[in-house]
Amino acid sequence: MDLLNTLVDKGLRRELPTRDEALAVLATSDDDVLDVVAAAGKVRRHWFGRRVKLNYLVNLKSGLCPEDCSYCSQRLGSTAGILKYSWLKPDEASRAAAAGLAGGAKRVCLVASGRGPTDRDVDRVSDTIKAIKDQNENVEVCACLGLLSDGQAERLRAAGADAYNHNLNTSEGTYGEITTTHTYADRVDTVQKAHAAGLSACSGLIAGMGESDEDLVDVVYALRELDPDSVPVNFLIPFEGTPLAKEWNLTPQRCLRILAMVRFVCPDVEVRIAGGREVHLRTLQPLALHLANSIFLGDYLTSEGQAGKADLEMIADAGFEVENAGEVTLPEHRAPSGGGCGSHAEAGCGSHDGAGCGSHAEAGCGSHAGGGVCGSAPAAPSEVPAAVAEAPADARTDLVSVRRRGAGTDLAPNA
């Protein structure tokens, strides 16, 4: 169809689609979803070939968060039966990271629940980064610690961090309906602090929280303006015990259309399928590899993912290959000096005309759906769904599994 041909041409030129074009991708029918995947796949292969970057999460501190992010199982008001523990010691975190690296991960993402780190927390994470890099010289380390104060991004960079994750999660217009203890502007400010410190910015979204197509396009356009090197796309895992437990709004086809829209708007950045892919994409996960060039290996923060071995088999069976440590993830124009972890040049998230890193403002820890980081405060009664509310008959609650292994336990991790 003409729309897809136009979007492919724009993606190969890094030209921004119109909002109407982005909305039209989300409005395509299930009958056309394979055509949409094929078109966006041409853009993905042009910039990233058939490589798939593997990332591995280490939850340094689980639960016990004072923020009220409605999607998050770690919010203080959550009754989800997740693991709760305080900071892992650097050697514990290093051992957890080693499992993911042995499974083929190129980047380790160090995540901690909470509003944001204290200076002592930054010291802890700095020691952890050193412990990991002492054992694995070429590993990329991304920190995800919540809202940053002045100077903290610079300290993390000096400690050896390569990147910082902090998701926008949803549109500015609807952010207040999801979180009340910090603002969208706080989130953008933290991404900008990371960017200014020389860290590779990582910022994405959570789909499936009841948002409209317009909201999805709004947040993806805001991300393009903010200019991250990587954009994680999370699909809400509706944990029992959270305000969004009954939000089962996604189908596998809907997820593919969302990923395709993100790829068209941000053609030359690392698009990562993050939390919730197993729950919502299910058997269509291999098709999503034609849209995204990055995934998480194994488990998430508080939820269990597909077995690491199954991830690797899926990649191979779909005709893709795992990106190795010696390969630069991003296209040359975004990593002009061999910045392995994806340092960029002027070009934004596929941007042109100097769209740069500017943007509105917002913050939070960029948590992953179904295993969120930036928890919350006790829920007000109006936030919690009525007890009589029931998930749709086709809700796959059987696929939501709380993590019981890996970091914070005595059991071997899934990697």
Steps between C-alpha positions, in 0.01 A plus 500: 500500500611858432523582871755226565708586193512861614603400853776272375641777282491743792657247735792438265557878490446548878214732418226552758160360398198721544283441804220386271732238348603373842137480609414319177750225586322440830164500320590230248297180517617160617472389138778746412731434795745285302531776240571749780767271648660447159517873434643596840735204472663659196583805710628286788726294272631810322637646823569188707519203264390178665679561829317472834655663805448314828459689826485357851322649801636489855254628759730654761220597741148361468175647628472748787449799269331826613363592156144429378552386138179308431665242273771399743510188714759666725286796603461531876126444471543186292378171642667299224700217653832606357848458644595784734858561603745782559820569307699209361868513585731570203626140490141368505401728215813406306418130532145566379631700204746223411213260437349731240834567335566127478166468321607749235391835644700801390352751744420468870224724633534579871163599639388613845154588623441839657436861412866561431844422641665667797866584466574188706294297252706642214811383688349150532418482132842638407663218699273251323588635156869465584450143623322404178750669271797356684370155402366595154701775336282549191159484661264795466340609827175695513371640829131551576464658842217749472511879505852641496620799699759741365841342464388139543506416128856630480601282796348192337679578176830538686437165669478331160128502420436509127129580499208611714140380464202711595177444309235759421249212515196685366397830348536829684125551476413180686800471731317636801246218472777241541726664757446787746818499711719645225438664163562435136731803510707329771554201272616704203734695726672180613549378143649837412734485801625159384542624147690809608738288710603300196298191584316321222136590563247218515132594524183329389136430572246259642209404275177344618408731786173611341661774292367615162679477166559875530672448836731239351595727212549792742747312718695357204529844339615640836761225516625583154542862605673393821747304286582181693731241348268219605122482537364211707140413418331338799161331492317529830503188713181540705616381840232410750531745786562806282247759377538383139449131572188485281649681199522228236483717188765345276497232233811363328402688184457825692847458650651449154332816371634699797854373441471580129385855576796549734739371235360736235522802732844402639654309211868504599489448877516182704136396538480247782214263574486521877264378771184318404598352164434146617162595645365698205695401185506134601558279194546807277818601682722397204314743272588783739869439430436641153410831670725522805874437506534444874338290774548410865637153561328290764308651791392856575503695825216333686356268235634191330568505130549237237788262566829647383567191287162547331588864425818392324321227306230746395759743366677229301181340369373838378819548296663760723832496684610619842704820490844441645699718737728627225220641287374856526124494545403829338556615142822690436337843493377444858826349626762687299791437734449130553287567804416137561200561714338736260625851540334712236586791282268787420230281355224432744272202524502487126465873525585762242538875510679479835210370703765440763458384854258766613146424609248559766583365841424189698652245725481175681707191487382378163368177632398208286143393482425209720819544687504872546771687677356827609250385755255711685330609810196337657212514258212729569169314502399661171812362332428137572257313275179389663519154649227381268694602190610203297760457230364428151425139425798484261748642754807277526550527874667159488797663324568747782756332722678669790878462489624254765856443379814697430588825677373510858462121523721195541380352171685514170385781269331450166746599231 
